[in-house]
């Protein structure tokens, strides 16, 4: 891998710098998304709802509100809990409004990894084509003594460009898959716990009416 970088750098090809920029950008996105999704936004949905349910059913809604952190899921539920005295419909509307607001925060920037993978592959392909052009020059209108050198240089550019683009693209696709799966799980947790919370208040309201 070091050899690939050194040879492409020595040739001074624009594709090399584009690939470096794409790789750096992709790494920045990965660090941001991993920190956000796996640490900042991550909440044990089942445990969280169990705690909320226990407090709501014990008429300790204020305690349930204080339980909510700054992560997307707790913030969605908190928005609904704060409307509990206005009825189930108000709770449901508040939850849906907050969910609409926070779900894009979970999904943002993730698509850039797919873009980086595709752009890297295309840039590598461009470098491969440029290498092939150098190869054709080696067999047309060049002194015999220089043909071998130019031919070797062209093949080197073609292969190294392809290799570098794949070195960047393949990990990006793999990491994108894991980050996308985590994002979908967080969104599903929000939708599930949101519905459970609304149902919780419906059950509580029905019990109060029966009394």
C-alpha positions as YAML, in Angstrom:
chain: A
units: angstrom
residues:
- id: 1
  name: UNK
  ca: [0.00, 0.00, 0.00]
- id: 2
  name: UNK
  ca: [2.87, 2.39, 0.83]
- id: 3
  name: UNK
  ca: [4.40, 1.62, -2.56]
- id: 4
  name: UNK
  ca: [1.14, 2.51, -4.30]
- id: 5
  name: UNK
  ca: [1.00, 5.88, -2.54]
- id: 6
  name: UNK
  ca: [4.64, 6.63, -3.28]
- id: 7
  name: UNK
  ca: [4.45, 5.80, -6.98]
- id: 8
  name: UNK
  ca: [1.24, 7.75, -7.58]
- id: 9
  name: UNK
  ca: [2.59, 10.71, -5.61]
- id: 10
  name: UNK
  ca: [5.81, 10.74, -7.62]
- id: 11
  name: UNK
  ca: [3.79, 10.76, -10.84]
- id: 12
  name: UNK
  ca: [1.86, 13.78, -9.54]
- id: 13
  name: UNK
  ca: [-1.48, 12.65, -10.99]
- id: 14
  name: UNK
  ca: [-4.57, 14.67, -10.11]
- id: 15
  name: UNK
  ca: [-6.47, 11.44, -9.49]
- id: 16
  name: UNK
  ca: [-4.13, 10.65, -6.60]
- id: 17
  name: UNK
  ca: [-4.98, 13.88, -4.77]
- id: 18
  name: UNK
  ca: [-8.69, 13.42, -5.46]
- id: 19
  name: UNK
  ca: [-8.57, 9.93, -3.97]
- id: 20
  name: UNK
  ca: [-6.71, 11.22, -0.90]
- id: 21
  name: UNK
  ca: [-9.31, 13.94, -0.42]
- id: 22
  name: UNK
  ca: [-12.16, 11.45, -0.76]
- id: 23
  name: UNK
  ca: [-10.52, 9.08, 1.71]
- id: 24
  name: UNK
  ca: [-9.98, 11.85, 4.28]
- id: 25
  name: UNK
  ca: [-13.56, 13.07, 3.89]
- id: 26
  name: UNK
  ca: [-14.89, 9.52, 4.26]
- id: 27
  name: UNK
  ca: [-12.87, 8.94, 7.44]
- id: 28
  name: UNK
  ca: [-14.20, 12.20, 8.92]
- id: 29
  name: UNK
  ca: [-17.78, 11.11, 8.20]
- id: 30
  name: UNK
  ca: [-17.13, 7.67, 9.72]
- id: 31
  name: UNK
  ca: [-15.72, 9.16, 12.94]
- id: 32
  name: UNK
  ca: [-18.67, 11.55, 13.24]
- id: 33
  name: UNK
  ca: [-21.31, 8.88, 12.58]
- id: 34
  name: UNK
  ca: [-19.75, 6.25, 14.85]
- id: 35
  name: UNK
  ca: [-19.49, 8.73, 17.72]
- id: 36
  name: UNK
  ca: [-23.06, 9.94, 17.23]
- id: 37
  name: UNK
  ca: [-24.82, 6.64, 16.55]
- id: 38
  name: UNK
  ca: [-22.92, 4.29, 18.85]
- id: 39
  name: UNK
  ca: [-22.26, 6.64, 21.77]
- id: 40
  name: UNK
  ca: [-24.15, 9.96, 21.75]
- id: 41
  name: UNK
  ca: [-27.51, 8.67, 20.41]
- id: 42
  name: UNK
  ca: [-27.41, 5.08, 21.64]
- id: 43
  name: UNK
  ca: [-30.03, 4.14, 24.24]
- id: 44
  name: UNK
  ca: [-31.28, 0.78, 25.51]
- id: 45
  name: UNK
  ca: [-34.84, 1.20, 24.23]
- id: 46
  name: UNK
  ca: [-36.40, -1.63, 26.25]
- id: 47
  name: UNK
  ca: [-34.83, -0.55, 29.51]
- id: 48
  name: UNK
  ca: [-35.68, 3.09, 28.87]
- id: 49
  name: UNK
  ca: [-39.35, 2.37, 28.15]
- id: 50
  name: UNK
  ca: [-39.60, 0.09, 31.18]
- id: 51
  name: UNK
  ca: [-38.43, 2.95, 33.39]
- id: 52
  name: UNK
  ca: [-40.82, 5.41, 31.75]
- id: 53
  name: UNK
  ca: [-43.72, 2.98, 32.05]
- id: 54
  name: UNK
  ca: [-43.06, 2.39, 35.73]
- id: 55
  name: UNK
  ca: [-43.10, 6.11, 36.48]
- id: 56
  name: UNK
  ca: [-46.08, 6.98, 34.28]
- id: 57
  name: UNK
  ca: [-48.25, 4.23, 35.75]
- id: 58
  name: UNK
  ca: [-47.29, 5.44, 39.23]
- id: 59
  name: UNK
  ca: [-48.42, 8.99, 38.30]
- id: 60
  name: UNK
  ca: [-44.83, 10.21, 38.41]
- id: 61
  name: UNK
  ca: [-44.68, 11.71, 34.93]
- id: 62
  name: UNK
  ca: [-42.32, 14.48, 36.09]
- id: 63
  name: UNK
  ca: [-39.86, 11.81, 37.18]
- id: 64
  name: UNK
  ca: [-40.19, 10.18, 33.77]
- id: 65
  name: UNK
  ca: [-39.44, 13.52, 32.12]
- id: 66
  name: UNK
  ca: [-36.31, 13.96, 34.22]
- id: 67
  name: UNK
  ca: [-35.25, 10.48, 33.13]
- id: 68
  name: UNK
  ca: [-34.93, 11.64, 29.51]
- id: 69
  name: UNK
  ca: [-31.45, 12.42, 28.24]
- id: 70
  name: UNK
  ca: [-30.40, 14.44, 25.17]
- id: 71
  name: UNK
  ca: [-30.42, 11.39, 22.87]
- id: 72
  name: UNK
  ca: [-33.07, 11.36, 20.10]
- id: 73
  name: UNK
  ca: [-35.28, 8.62, 21.58]
- id: 74
  name: UNK
  ca: [-35.60, 10.15, 25.06]
- id: 75
  name: UNK
  ca: [-36.16, 13.60, 23.55]
- id: 76
  name: UNK
  ca: [-39.04, 12.29, 21.44]
- id: 77
  name: UNK
  ca: [-40.68, 10.65, 24.44]
- id: 78
  name: UNK
  ca: [-40.02, 13.69, 26.64]
- id: 79
  name: UNK
  ca: [-41.86, 15.90, 24.18]
- id: 80
  name: UNK
  ca: [-44.90, 13.66, 24.51]
- id: 81
  name: UNK
  ca: [-44.66, 13.37, 28.31]
- id: 82
  name: UNK
  ca: [-44.70, 17.13, 28.65]
- id: 83
  name: UNK
  ca: [-48.18, 17.15, 27.04]
- id: 84
  name: UNK
  ca: [-49.62, 14.38, 29.21]
- id: 85
  name: UNK
  ca: [-52.05, 16.70, 30.96]
- id: 86
  name: UNK
  ca: [-53.63, 17.62, 27.60]
- id: 87
  name: UNK
  ca: [-54.75, 14.10, 26.71]
- id: 88
  name: UNK
  ca: [-53.59, 11.16, 24.62]
- id: 89
  name: UNK
  ca: [-54.06, 12.93, 21.29]
- id: 90
  name: UNK
  ca: [-51.80, 15.79, 22.38]
- id: 91
  name: UNK
  ca: [-49.16, 13.30, 23.53]
- id: 92
  name: UNK
  ca: [-49.26, 11.50, 20.19]
- id: 93
  name: UNK
  ca: [-49.01, 14.72, 18.18]
- id: 94
  name: UNK
  ca: [-46.09, 15.99, 20.27]
- id: 95
  name: UNK
  ca: [-44.25, 12.69, 19.89]
- id: 96
  name: UNK
  ca: [-44.76, 12.60, 16.12]
- id: 97
  name: UNK
  ca: [-43.61, 16.22, 15.75]
- id: 98
  name: UNK
  ca: [-40.39, 15.57, 17.67]
- id: 99
  name: UNK
  ca: [-39.75, 12.31, 15.82]
- id: 100
  name: UNK
  ca: [-40.02, 14.15, 12.51]
- id: 101
  name: UNK
  ca: [-37.41, 16.58, 13.80]
- id: 102
  name: UNK
  ca: [-34.84, 14.14, 15.21]
- id: 103
  name: UNK
  ca: [-34.92, 11.25, 12.72]
- id: 104
  name: UNK
  ca: [-33.07, 13.30, 10.05]
- id: 105
  name: UNK
  ca: [-30.34, 13.92, 12.65]
- id: 106
  name: UNK
  ca: [-29.82, 10.17, 12.91]
- id: 107
  name: UNK
  ca: [-29.70, 9.63, 9.15]
- id: 108
  name: UNK
  ca: [-27.70, 12.70, 8.12]
- id: 109
  name: UNK
  ca: [-24.27, 12.40, 6.47]
- id: 110
  name: UNK
  ca: [-24.48, 8.61, 6.22]
- id: 111
  name: UNK
  ca: [-25.19, 8.78, 2.48]
- id: 112
  name: UNK
  ca: [-21.84, 10.52, 1.98]
- id: 113
  name: UNK
  ca: [-20.05, 7.19, 2.57]
- id: 114
  name: UNK
  ca: [-21.83, 5.66, -0.40]
- id: 115
  name: UNK
  ca: [-20.92, 8.71, -2.44]
- id: 116
  name: UNK
  ca: [-17.25, 8.45, -1.43]
- id: 117
  name: UNK
  ca: [-17.16, 4.76, -2.40]
- id: 118
  name: UNK
  ca: [-18.69, 5.45, -5.81]
- id: 119
  name: UNK
  ca: [-16.57, 8.54, -6.48]
- id: 120
  name: UNK
  ca: [-13.40, 6.67, -5.48]
- id: 121
  name: UNK
  ca: [-14.20, 3.83, -7.85]
- id: 122
  name: UNK
  ca: [-14.87, 6.23, -10.71]
- id: 123
  name: UNK
  ca: [-11.71, 8.22, -9.98]
- id: 124
  name: UNK
  ca: [-9.69, 5.01, -9.91]
- id: 125
  name: UNK
  ca: [-11.21, 4.05, -13.23]
- id: 126
  name: UNK
  ca: [-10.12, 7.39, -14.64]
- id: 127
  name: UNK
  ca: [-6.58, 6.74, -13.42]
- id: 128
  name: UNK
  ca: [-6.69, 3.32, -15.04]
- id: 129
  name: UNK
  ca: [-7.73, 4.86, -18.36]
- id: 130
  name: UNK
  ca: [-4.91, 7.43, -18.10]
- id: 131
  name: UNK
  ca: [-2.47, 4.58, -17.49]
- id: 132
  name: UNK
  ca: [-3.73, 2.76, -20.56]
- id: 133
  name: UNK
  ca: [-3.24, 5.93, -22.61]
- id: 134
  name: UNK
  ca: [0.38, 5.99, -21.50]
- id: 135
  name: UNK
  ca: [0.68, 2.36, -22.58]
- id: 136
  name: UNK
  ca: [-0.63, 3.16, -26.06]
- id: 137
  name: UNK
  ca: [1.87, 6.00, -26.33]
- id: 138
  name: UNK
  ca: [4.61, 3.50, -25.63]
- id: 139
  name: UNK
  ca: [3.83, 1.58, -28.79]
- id: 140
  name: UNK
  ca: [3.15, 4.54, -31.07]
- id: 141
  name: UNK
  ca: [5.60, 7.23, -32.06]
- id: 142
  name: UNK
  ca: [8.13, 6.66, -29.28]
- id: 143
  name: UNK
  ca: [11.75, 5.64, -29.59]
- id: 144
  name: UNK
  ca: [12.25, 1.89, -29.03]
- id: 145
  name: UNK
  ca: [14.63, 2.59, -26.15]
- id: 146
  name: UNK
  ca: [11.87, 4.47, -24.26]
- id: 147
  name: UNK
  ca: [8.99, 2.11, -25.00]
- id: 148
  name: UNK
  ca: [9.66, -0.27, -22.14]
- id: 149
  name: UNK
  ca: [9.91, 2.58, -19.62]
- id: 150
  name: UNK
  ca: [6.71, 4.31, -20.74]
- id: 151
  name: UNK
  ca: [4.86, 1.00, -20.99]
- id: 152
  name: UNK
  ca: [5.88, 0.05, -17.44]
- id: 153
  name: UNK
  ca: [4.91, 3.50, -16.21]
- id: 154
  name: UNK
  ca: [1.49, 3.28, -17.86]
- id: 155
  name: UNK
  ca: [0.76, -0.14, -16.42]
- id: 156
  name: UNK
  ca: [1.91, 1.06, -12.99]
- id: 157
  name: UNK
  ca: [-0.44, 4.06, -13.11]
- id: 158
  name: UNK
  ca: [-3.35, 1.88, -14.22]
- id: 159
  name: UNK
  ca: [-2.87, -0.79, -11.57]
- id: 160
  name: UNK
  ca: [-2.00, 1.56, -8.71]
- id: 161
  name: UNK
  ca: [-4.98, 3.82, -9.44]
- id: 162
  name: UNK
  ca: [-7.31, 0.86, -9.41]
- id: 163
  name: UNK
  ca: [-5.76, -0.53, -6.23]
- id: 164
  name: UNK
  ca: [-5.92, 2.79, -4.35]
- id: 165
  name: UNK
  ca: [-9.53, 3.40, -5.35]
- id: 166
  name: UNK
  ca: [-10.52, -0.05, -4.10]
- id: 167
  name: UNK
  ca: [-8.55, 0.41, -0.87]
- id: 168
  name: UNK
  ca: [-10.74, 3.45, -0.21]
- id: 169
  name: UNK
  ca: [-14.05, 2.22, -1.65]
- id: 170
  name: UNK
  ca: [-14.29, -1.27, -0.11]
- id: 171
  name: UNK
  ca: [-13.93, -0.20, 3.56]
- id: 172
  name: UNK
  ca: [-16.34, 2.69, 2.94]
- id: 173
  name: UNK
  ca: [-19.01, 0.31, 1.65]
- id: 174
  name: UNK
  ca: [-18.50, -2.07, 4.60]
- id: 175
  name: UNK
  ca: [-18.64, 0.70, 7.22]
- id: 176
  name: UNK
  ca: [-21.62, 2.27, 5.42]
- id: 177
  name: UNK
  ca: [-23.54, -0.99, 5.83]
- id: 178
  name: UNK
  ca: [-22.93, -1.09, 9.61]
- id: 179
  name: UNK
  ca: [-23.74, 2.60, 10.08]
- id: 180
  name: UNK
  ca: [-26.89, 2.32, 7.96]
- id: 181
  name: UNK
  ca: [-28.03, -0.69, 10.01]
- id: 182
  name: UNK
  ca: [-27.42, 1.19, 13.27]
- id: 183
  name: UNK
  ca: [-29.32, 4.22, 11.96]
- id: 184
  name: UNK
  ca: [-32.29, 2.06, 11.00]
- id: 185
  name: UNK
  ca: [-32.30, 0.41, 14.43]
- id: 186
  name: UNK
  ca: [-32.35, 3.78, 16.20]
- id: 187
  name: UNK
  ca: [-35.21, 4.96, 13.99]
- id: 188
  name: UNK
  ca: [-37.14, 1.72, 14.61]
- id: 189
  name: UNK
  ca: [-36.58, 2.12, 18.36]
- id: 190
  name: UNK
  ca: [-38.03, 5.63, 18.21]
- id: 191
  name: UNK
  ca: [-41.11, 4.46, 16.33]
- id: 192
  name: UNK
  ca: [-41.64, 1.43, 18.58]
- id: 193
  name: UNK
  ca: [-41.20, 3.22, 21.90]
- id: 194
  name: UNK
  ca: [-43.27, 6.17, 20.64]
- id: 195
  name: UNK
  ca: [-46.20, 3.87, 19.89]
- id: 196
  name: UNK
  ca: [-45.75, 2.06, 23.20]
- id: 197
  name: UNK
  ca: [-45.81, 5.38, 25.05]
- id: 198
  name: UNK
  ca: [-49.00, 6.50, 23.32]
- id: 199
  name: UNK
  ca: [-50.60, 3.13, 24.10]
- id: 200
  name: UNK
  ca: [-49.46, 3.50, 27.69]
- id: 201
  name: UNK
  ca: [-51.36, 6.74, 28.09]
- id: 202
  name: UNK
  ca: [-54.40, 5.22, 26.37]
- id: 203
  name: UNK
  ca: [-54.42, 2.36, 28.86]
- id: 204
  name: UNK
  ca: [-54.01, 4.77, 31.74]
- id: 205
  name: UNK
  ca: [-56.83, 6.96, 30.45]
- id: 206
  name: UNK
  ca: [-59.14, 3.97, 30.10]
- id: 207
  name: UNK
  ca: [-58.42, 2.89, 33.67]
- id: 208
  name: UNK
  ca: [-59.22, 6.37, 34.93]
- id: 209
  name: UNK
  ca: [-62.53, 6.37, 33.04]
- id: 210
  name: UNK
  ca: [-63.45, 2.98, 34.51]
- id: 211
  name: UNK
  ca: [-62.84, 4.31, 37.98]
...
